[in-house]
């Protein structure tokens, strides 16, 4: 039996508060922090655009990111992602390019978990894989409802 030992690293604490990641112990979270990158986007900064290759899972540590559809001069917001939330998983899990745009609406710090590290993590943790699978189903359902409402 593995004893859960608390690690005082601020990124470990931030990641542990993200839905789905709470099933991991601090050592696993520290390994994720070790393979991830933390980057800053200024207000208005583009995180990714529709058609871009999915390169990682994005976790908002601070700030806010809007998920948008449509051309830049007529974009429609489909989600607002704040601290403790993640995005980009749909493209990763379906192994396709992004279908939406993501832009920081205020200065934002994002943790990016690279695609291969994310896949290894899901392979190693069934609880986390189930959480992300459920989240993808939820977002696919939301996307379908938006398309139906717009038709």
Phi, psi and omega in degrees: 000134180270129180274131179283119179247128182281132178252134186275016182288130184297324179289327175297316179296318179296316181292323179295340179271354180282130179308134181097317181282347181294344178284348182270148177275171186298326179294319177295318179297320179296323176296321178296315179302321182294332181258358181264171176236145173249123181232156181251136173241130176284165176308128180088352181293138180275122178278310172202164180238159176306134179093349179285149178294135177283117184249348181183172174270133181256129178239124182279117176270323176206155180091203184206141179235133176262137174258126190230151173237152177099173179292154186306323181279357179216033183293149176240131179285130176250343177198152173237121187250123182247186182307135180087002179246163181232164176205167181094357183290329182299312179295322179295311185288331178266001178050057179218174179285165179294141180258359181222175175256151175229130182220138177289131178263354173203167177308128187224142172249125181240139170265130180245118176264112184304150185311309183294321178295321178298315180296318178298320180298315179294322178296328185271343186226104183295325180295315179294318178300319179295318179300313181292324177297317178294321180295320178297315179300317179299314182289325176296319178296317178298318179298316180295319179296321178295317180296319180294319180293328182278346184279000000 
